[in-house]
């Protein structure tokens, strides 16, 4: 009997040790493993669908490197936020698991864990592949239940994905950029404020204003403005799908900024009323997206600058090196011509037969620089004040053909100067400009 009892004790001890090793081995295996060994290939995912309890659905699609929400309405989404759904899901670590069968007990188990009416069902699609992750109930100590659809196992995992999908406001995932495509591909700019409008077009010869006047555009300033606009962003999303835009001052809007790209697509930002009395912030809207935005003063200034910003501030688009001669027509003395002769310049009166005389090269080059390169300190859209005209300068090319005509204006009150070349824009310079437009400025005595 003693021998038999010893055998039973050894058998029981062996069974106990085997059971302990099995439990310990399973615990280590589960604790150290990722729930999804293969994870989700976030760089390949093309679509994401989030199906929440209660029938709410969010759908996202990728277009190249950008993401956008397409359901329940269209709005840009930050690529980082879209990727994080896959990144967080792929990093979930399991601490325990429960097998769920297809019998009544298994279905009851699934219901207890929250899979009958899941908090959210996540679907990733890439190519022909699909992966569905169902999130169940949350438990204590930052844990929650999750299950890959089609697998007979539910895993107790970290609740980080639950927190991102259930606790975080999905509006925070949206791209806050207002006109992110602004840049080298932009071909048309339109800014409308009330009845006033500014329109620019980009062509083979550069940017050109078509409203409020037809004038040369300042390529450098326009490029810098487009760069600023591409970074302009909303301070937040206020309301989704309002019944009417009228309470926000967006129907009609106070201002509209529209950019058209090379491929013909366009994107517009509407600016409405101030958000509150005395507030510098205004309501905004990206046309085509039913979401009311908050626009701060910085964004408004970036979007709606003065029309003068876009105007080329130089007196003419002619390049100085292309000028072969200048015909100067002062208002109070005889007309004269300045002609290039290799590395020297000569002056000749139009109605005098004395012939040409050499003049200081530096003086003529200085005048050319003022007409072609000097940048105005101010831009004014005014009717040409002919009563203030000081001189007219006609620029001719090396082939003798006229290139442009620049009219020079001087204000006798403050001594400031202005240049105009037929586009209805006065480019204003300080009194220190002092262009050489009289024969005596070149050391020649008037006949």
C-alpha positions as CSV (number, residue, x, y, z in Angstrom):
1,X,0.0,0.0,0.0
2,X,2.8,2.4,0.9
3,X,4.4,1.6,-2.5
4,X,1.1,2.2,-4.3
5,X,0.6,5.5,-2.4
6,X,4.1,6.6,-3.4
7,X,3.4,5.8,-7.0
8,X,0.2,7.9,-6.9
9,X,2.0,10.8,-5.2
10,X,4.7,10.8,-7.9
11,X,2.1,10.6,-10.6
12,X,0.2,13.5,-9.1
13,X,3.4,15.6,-8.6
14,X,4.4,14.9,-12.2
15,X,0.9,16.0,-13.4
16,X,1.1,19.1,-11.3
17,X,4.6,20.1,-12.6
18,X,3.4,19.4,-16.3
19,X,0.4,21.7,-15.8
20,X,2.4,24.4,-14.2
21,X,5.0,24.3,-17.0
22,X,2.2,24.4,-19.6
23,X,0.5,27.4,-18.0
24,X,3.8,29.3,-17.6
25,X,4.8,28.5,-21.1
26,X,1.5,29.7,-22.5
27,X,1.6,32.9,-20.4
28,X,5.1,33.8,-21.7
29,X,4.1,33.1,-25.2
30,X,1.0,35.3,-25.0
31,X,2.6,38.1,-23.0
32,X,5.5,38.4,-25.4
33,X,3.6,38.2,-28.7
34,X,2.0,40.8,-30.9
35,X,-1.7,40.2,-31.5
36,X,-1.2,40.5,-35.3
37,X,2.1,38.9,-36.1
38,X,2.0,40.1,-39.7
39,X,0.6,43.5,-38.7
40,X,-1.0,45.9,-41.3
41,X,1.3,47.2,-44.1
42,X,0.6,50.9,-43.5
43,X,2.5,52.0,-46.6
44,X,0.4,49.8,-48.8
45,X,-3.1,50.5,-47.3
46,X,-5.4,52.2,-49.8
47,X,-8.7,52.4,-47.9
48,X,-9.7,52.4,-44.3
49,X,-13.3,52.0,-43.0
50,X,-14.4,52.6,-39.4
51,X,-17.8,51.2,-38.6
52,X,-19.0,52.5,-35.2
53,X,-21.8,51.2,-33.1
54,X,-25.0,53.1,-33.8
55,X,-24.4,53.1,-37.6
56,X,-21.8,55.9,-37.8
57,X,-19.2,55.2,-40.5
58,X,-16.0,57.0,-41.5
59,X,-14.3,56.1,-44.8
60,X,-10.8,57.1,-45.9
61,X,-8.9,56.7,-49.1
62,X,-5.4,57.3,-50.1
63,X,-4.4,59.2,-53.3
64,X,-0.6,58.9,-53.7
65,X,0.8,60.3,-50.5
66,X,-2.3,62.2,-49.4
67,X,-5.4,60.9,-47.6
68,X,-8.9,62.2,-47.5
69,X,-12.2,61.3,-45.8
70,X,-14.9,60.3,-48.2
71,X,-17.6,59.2,-45.8
72,X,-19.9,60.7,-44.5
73,X,-18.5,63.7,-46.6
74,X,-15.2,64.7,-48.3
75,X,-12.5,66.4,-46.3
76,X,-8.7,66.2,-46.3
77,X,-7.0,64.0,-43.7
78,X,-3.5,64.1,-42.4
79,X,-1.5,61.2,-43.8
80,X,0.1,60.7,-40.3
81,X,-3.3,60.2,-38.6
82,X,-4.5,57.8,-41.3
83,X,-1.3,55.8,-41.0
84,X,-1.4,55.7,-37.2
85,X,-4.6,53.6,-37.2
86,X,-2.5,50.8,-38.8
87,X,0.6,51.6,-36.8
88,X,-1.2,51.4,-33.5
89,X,-3.1,48.3,-34.5
90,X,0.1,46.5,-35.6
91,X,1.8,47.3,-32.3
92,X,-0.9,45.9,-30.0
93,X,0.5,43.3,-27.6
94,X,-1.7,40.5,-26.1
95,X,-1.6,39.5,-22.5
96,X,-4.3,36.8,-22.6
97,X,-6.7,35.2,-25.0
98,X,-10.1,33.4,-25.0
99,X,-11.2,30.8,-27.5
100,X,-14.6,31.5,-28.9
101,X,-16.4,28.6,-30.5
102,X,-19.4,28.5,-32.8
103,X,-21.7,26.9,-30.3
104,X,-24.1,28.7,-27.9
105,X,-21.4,29.0,-25.2
106,X,-19.0,30.6,-27.7
107,X,-21.7,33.1,-28.9
108,X,-22.5,34.0,-25.3
109,X,-18.8,34.5,-24.6
110,X,-18.5,36.8,-27.7
111,X,-21.5,38.8,-26.4
112,X,-19.9,39.2,-22.9
113,X,-16.7,40.5,-24.5
114,X,-18.6,43.1,-26.6
115,X,-18.3,41.5,-30.1
116,X,-22.0,41.2,-30.7
117,X,-22.3,45.0,-30.9
118,X,-18.7,46.0,-31.2
119,X,-17.4,49.5,-30.3
120,X,-15.9,49.8,-33.8
121,X,-15.0,47.6,-36.7
122,X,-11.9,48.5,-38.6
123,X,-11.3,47.4,-42.2
124,X,-8.0,47.9,-44.1
125,X,-7.8,47.3,-47.8
126,X,-4.7,47.1,-50.0
127,X,-4.7,45.6,-53.5
128,X,-6.8,42.4,-53.3
129,X,-6.2,42.0,-49.5
130,X,-8.4,42.9,-46.7
131,X,-8.0,42.8,-42.9
132,X,-10.8,43.4,-40.4
133,X,-10.2,44.0,-36.7
134,X,-13.2,44.1,-34.3
135,X,-12.8,46.0,-31.0
136,X,-14.8,44.8,-28.1
137,X,-15.3,45.9,-24.5
138,X,-12.6,47.7,-22.4
139,X,-11.5,46.2,-19.1
140,X,-9.4,47.4,-16.2
141,X,-5.8,48.6,-16.2
142,X,-5.8,50.0,-19.7
143,X,-6.8,46.7,-21.4
144,X,-9.5,45.8,-23.9
145,X,-10.7,43.0,-26.1
146,X,-10.0,42.7,-29.8
147,X,-10.5,40.1,-32.4
148,X,-9.5,39.5,-36.0
149,X,-12.6,38.8,-37.9
150,X,-12.8,35.1,-38.9
151,X,-10.5,33.9,-36.1
152,X,-11.8,31.8,-33.2
153,X,-9.8,33.7,-30.6
154,X,-10.3,37.0,-28.8
155,X,-7.3,38.8,-27.4
156,X,-6.8,40.9,-24.3
157,X,-4.7,43.8,-25.6
158,X,-3.6,47.3,-24.7
159,X,-6.4,49.8,-25.2
160,X,-4.4,52.3,-27.2
161,X,-6.4,51.6,-30.4
162,X,-9.7,52.0,-28.5
163,X,-8.5,55.3,-27.2
164,X,-7.5,56.6,-30.6
165,X,-10.7,55.5,-32.3
166,X,-13.2,56.1,-29.5
167,X,-11.8,58.8,-27.3
168,X,-10.1,61.1,-29.8
169,X,-12.2,63.5,-31.8
170,X,-11.9,62.3,-35.4
171,X,-11.9,66.0,-36.5
172,X,-8.4,66.2,-35.1
173,X,-7.2,63.8,-37.9
174,X,-8.2,66.2,-40.6
175,X,-5.7,68.1,-42.6
176,X,-5.8,71.7,-41.5
177,X,-4.2,73.0,-44.7
178,X,-6.5,75.4,-46.5
179,X,-4.8,75.5,-50.0
180,X,-2.1,72.8,-49.7
181,X,-1.6,72.5,-53.5
182,X,-0.6,76.2,-53.9
183,X,2.7,76.4,-55.6
184,X,4.5,75.9,-58.9
185,X,1.5,74.1,-60.4
186,X,-0.8,77.0,-59.8
187,X,-1.9,78.7,-63.0
188,X,-4.7,81.1,-62.0
189,X,-5.3,83.1,-58.8
190,X,-8.6,84.8,-58.0
191,X,-9.3,86.8,-54.9
192,X,-12.8,88.4,-54.5
193,X,-13.6,90.7,-51.6
194,X,-17.2,92.0,-52.0
195,X,-17.4,93.6,-55.4
196,X,-13.7,94.0,-55.8
197,X,-11.6,91.2,-57.3
198,X,-8.0,90.4,-58.1
199,X,-7.2,88.0,-60.9
200,X,-3.9,86.7,-62.1
201,X,-2.9,84.2,-64.8
202,X,0.4,82.5,-65.4
203,X,1.6,82.2,-69.0
204,X,4.7,81.7,-71.0
205,X,5.9,85.2,-70.3
206,X,5.2,84.9,-66.5
207,X,2.4,86.1,-64.3
208,X,0.0,88.8,-65.4
209,X,-2.8,90.6,-63.6
210,X,-6.1,90.8,-65.5
211,X,-8.0,92.5,-62.7
212,X,-8.3,95.2,-61.3
213,X,-5.9,96.3,-64.1
214,X,-3.9,94.5,-66.8
215,X,-0.4,94.7,-65.5
216,X,2.8,92.7,-65.1
217,X,2.9,90.4,-62.1
218,X,5.8,90.2,-59.7
219,X,6.9,86.6,-60.1
220,X,9.0,86.6,-56.9
221,X,6.3,88.1,-54.7
222,X,3.6,85.7,-56.2
223,X,5.8,82.7,-55.6
224,X,6.4,83.7,-52.0
225,X,2.7,84.4,-51.5
226,X,1.8,80.9,-52.9
227,X,4.3,79.4,-50.5
228,X,2.7,81.2,-47.6
229,X,-0.7,80.2,-48.7
230,X,0.3,76.5,-49.0
231,X,1.2,76.7,-45.3
232,X,-1.9,78.6,-44.2
233,X,-4.2,76.5,-42.0
234,X,-7.4,76.5,-40.0
235,X,-7.3,76.7,-36.2
236,X,-10.0,74.1,-35.9
237,X,-13.2,72.5,-37.3
238,X,-16.3,74.0,-35.7
239,X,-19.4,72.5,-37.2
240,X,-20.0,69.6,-39.7
241,X,-22.8,69.8,-42.2
242,X,-24.7,72.9,-41.0
243,X,-28.2,73.3,-42.3
244,X,-27.3,76.8,-43.7
245,X,-24.2,78.8,-44.3
246,X,-26.0,82.1,-43.9
247,X,-25.5,82.3,-40.1
248,X,-21.8,82.1,-40.6
249,X,-21.6,84.9,-43.2
250,X,-20.7,82.4,-45.9
251,X,-23.8,82.7,-48.1
252,X,-22.7,84.9,-49.7
253,X,-19.2,85.0,-48.3
254,X,-17.2,88.1,-47.4
255,X,-14.3,86.9,-49.5
256,X,-13.3,84.0,-51.7
257,X,-9.8,82.8,-52.6
258,X,-9.6,80.4,-55.6
259,X,-6.6,78.7,-57.0
260,X,-6.6,76.8,-60.3
261,X,-3.9,74.2,-61.0
262,X,-2.2,73.2,-64.3
263,X,-4.6,70.2,-64.7
264,X,-7.6,72.5,-64.4
265,X,-8.7,71.5,-60.9
266,X,-9.5,74.3,-58.5
267,X,-9.9,74.8,-54.8
268,X,-11.6,77.7,-53.0
269,X,-11.6,79.0,-49.5
270,X,-14.6,81.1,-48.4
271,X,-14.2,83.6,-45.6
272,X,-17.3,84.7,-43.5
273,X,-18.3,86.7,-40.5
274,X,-16.3,87.3,-37.3
275,X,-16.8,84.4,-34.9
276,X,-17.8,86.8,-32.1
277,X,-18.2,90.5,-31.3
278,X,-14.7,92.1,-31.4
279,X,-13.1,88.8,-32.5
280,X,-10.4,88.9,-35.2
281,X,-11.2,85.2,-36.0
282,X,-13.7,84.5,-38.8
283,X,-15.7,81.5,-40.0
284,X,-14.3,79.8,-43.1
285,X,-15.1,77.0,-45.5
286,X,-13.3,75.0,-48.1
287,X,-15.7,74.9,-51.0
288,X,-17.1,71.4,-51.5
289,X,-16.5,70.4,-47.8
290,X,-19.5,71.0,-45.5
291,X,-17.4,71.8,-42.5
292,X,-17.2,75.3,-40.8
293,X,-13.6,76.3,-40.0
294,X,-12.0,78.7,-37.6
295,X,-9.7,81.2,-39.4
296,X,-7.3,83.3,-37.3
297,X,-6.0,86.7,-38.4
298,X,-2.7,85.3,-39.7
299,X,-4.5,83.0,-42.1
300,X,-6.8,85.8,-43.3
301,X,-3.9,88.1,-44.0
302,X,-2.1,85.3,-45.9
303,X,-5.1,84.5,-48.0
304,X,-6.2,88.1,-48.8
305,X,-3.2,90.4,-49.3
306,X,-3.3,93.8,-51.0
307,X,-3.5,93.6,-54.8
308,X,-0.4,95.8,-54.9
309,X,1.6,92.8,-53.6
310,X,1.2,91.0,-57.0
311,X,2.3,93.9,-59.2
312,X,5.8,94.0,-60.7
313,X,7.3,97.1,-59.0
314,X,9.7,97.9,-61.8
315,X,9.1,100.6,-64.4
316,X,9.2,98.1,-67.3
317,X,9.8,94.5,-68.1
318,X,12.5,95.4,-70.6
319,X,16.0,94.0,-69.7
320,X,18.6,96.8,-69.5
321,X,21.1,94.9,-71.7
322,X,18.5,94.7,-74.5
323,X,18.2,98.5,-74.8
324,X,20.1,100.0,-77.7
325,X,18.8,103.6,-77.4
326,X,16.4,105.8,-75.5
327,X,14.2,108.6,-76.8
328,X,13.6,111.1,-74.0
329,X,10.8,113.6,-74.3
330,X,10.9,116.1,-71.4
331,X,7.9,118.3,-70.9
332,X,9.8,121.6,-70.7
333,X,12.9,121.2,-73.0
334,X,13.8,119.7,-76.4
335,X,13.5,116.0,-77.0
336,X,16.8,114.0,-77.3
337,X,18.0,110.6,-78.0
338,X,20.6,108.5,-76.1
339,X,22.3,105.9,-78.3
340,X,24.6,103.0,-77.4
341,X,27.8,102.8,-79.4
342,X,29.6,99.7,-78.2
343,X,30.9,100.7,-74.7
344,X,29.9,104.4,-75.0
345,X,26.8,106.5,-75.1
346,X,26.0,109.5,-77.2
347,X,23.3,112.2,-77.0
348,X,21.6,113.8,-79.9
349,X,18.8,116.4,-80.0
350,X,15.9,115.5,-82.2
351,X,15.4,119.0,-83.7
352,X,19.1,120.0,-83.8
353,X,21.6,119.4,-86.5
354,X,24.7,119.7,-84.3
355,X,25.1,116.0,-84.3
356,X,25.8,113.7,-81.4
357,X,28.0,114.3,-78.4
358,X,29.5,111.7,-76.0
359,X,27.9,111.6,-72.5
360,X,29.0,109.9,-69.3
361,X,28.2,106.2,-69.6
362,X,27.5,106.0,-65.8
363,X,24.7,108.5,-66.1
364,X,22.9,106.6,-68.8
365,X,23.4,103.3,-67.1
366,X,22.0,104.8,-63.9
367,X,18.9,106.0,-65.8
368,X,18.4,102.5,-67.4
369,X,18.8,100.9,-64.0
370,X,16.1,103.2,-62.5
371,X,13.7,102.4,-65.3
372,X,14.3,98.6,-65.6
373,X,15.5,97.4,-62.2
374,X,14.6,99.8,-59.4
375,X,11.7,98.5,-57.3
376,X,8.9,100.9,-56.3
377,X,8.3,101.5,-52.6
378,X,4.5,101.8,-53.2
379,X,2.0,100.7,-55.8
380,X,-1.1,102.8,-56.6
381,X,-4.0,101.9,-58.9
382,X,-4.9,105.4,-60.1
383,X,-5.8,107.2,-63.3
384,X,-2.7,108.6,-65.0
385,X,-2.1,112.2,-63.7
386,X,-1.0,113.8,-67.0
387,X,-0.7,117.2,-65.3
388,X,2.2,115.8,-63.3
389,X,4.0,114.3,-66.2
390,X,7.8,115.1,-66.1
391,X,9.0,113.1,-69.2
392,X,8.3,110.2,-71.5
393,X,11.0,107.7,-72.3
394,X,10.8,105.3,-75.3
395,X,13.1,102.3,-75.1
396,X,14.4,100.8,-78.3
397,X,16.1,97.5,-78.9
398,X,19.4,96.9,-80.5
399,X,17.6,96.4,-83.7
400,X,16.0,99.8,-83.5
401,X,12.5,98.6,-82.8
402,X,10.6,100.1,-79.9
403,X,10.4,97.9,-76.7
404,X,8.3,99.9,-74.3
405,X,7.3,103.4,-73.2
406,X,7.7,104.6,-69.7
407,X,6.1,107.8,-68.5
408,X,7.7,109.6,-65.6
409,X,5.7,111.6,-63.1
410,X,6.9,113.9,-60.4
411,X,4.8,115.3,-57.5
412,X,5.9,118.9,-56.9
413,X,4.5,118.8,-53.3
414,X,6.6,116.1,-51.8
415,X,9.1,115.5,-54.7
416,X,8.2,111.8,-55.1
417,X,8.5,110.1,-58.5
418,X,6.3,107.6,-60.2
419,X,6.7,105.4,-63.3
420,X,3.9,104.1,-65.5
421,X,4.1,102.1,-68.7
422,X,0.5,102.1,-69.9
423,X,-1.0,99.5,-67.5
424,X,-2.8,101.9,-65.1
425,X,-0.4,101.3,-62.3
426,X,1.7,104.0,-60.6
427,X,5.0,102.7,-59.3
428,X,6.0,105.3,-56.7
429,X,9.6,106.0,-55.7
430,X,11.0,108.4,-53.1
431,X,12.3,111.9,-54.0
432,X,15.8,110.5,-53.9
433,X,15.3,108.7,-57.2
434,X,16.2,111.8,-59.2
435,X,16.3,110.2,-62.7
436,X,18.5,112.0,-65.4
437,X,15.9,113.2,-67.8
438,X,17.3,116.6,-68.9
439,X,20.2,117.2,-71.3
440,X,22.0,119.1,-68.5
441,X,21.9,116.0,-66.3
442,X,24.4,114.5,-68.9
443,X,26.5,117.7,-69.0
444,X,25.0,118.9,-72.3
445,X,23.9,122.5,-72.8
446,X,20.4,122.9,-74.2
447,X,20.4,124.7,-77.5
